[in-house]
Amino acid sequence: MFFFFDGGAGNDTLAGGAGNDTYYVDSEHDRITEGADAGADTVFSTNNFELAGYIENLTLLGQTAVRGIGNDEANRIVGNGTDNVLDGKAGDDVLNGGKGSDMLTGGAGADTFVFDAALDGSIDTITDFQSGEDKISLSSLVFGMDSVTDGML
């Protein structure tokens, strides 16, 4: 089962259920509640946003530099095209800043830092890389070589 929630303008409280839920939030004061084992849930946000418990994915939208913060789950957090601050907190997270000069913090767990946008002069910073535990995933698109195999460091 799949549900899409959009609270509209103002500060909203949204509650999903069983199944994979998708939320669109437009205020950092919007709140989402989910239960344990209730599917793989995704939030799209145009503002600073911190995931509540049991929500796995966060994608930042818009053209404003915003902050995306995970939770204790294994999160996938994707930045927009500006300078974002992404923090996975606990869990084995995947952080992808996209374009812009991003600050990436995986937190506790074996995290993966994804670089898949063509180089444009921006510089991302990984604040807590742990050798032997964390990974850097590079796409051939970073270097403008479409025919090269993507890889993991």
Secondary structure by P-SEA (a helix, b strand, c coil): cbbbbbbccccbbbbbcccbbbbbbccccbbbbbcccccbbbbbbcccccccccccbbbbbccccbbbbbcccbbbbbbcccbbbbbbcccbbbbbbcccbbbbbbcccbbbbbbccccccbbbbbcccccccbbbbbccccccccccccccc
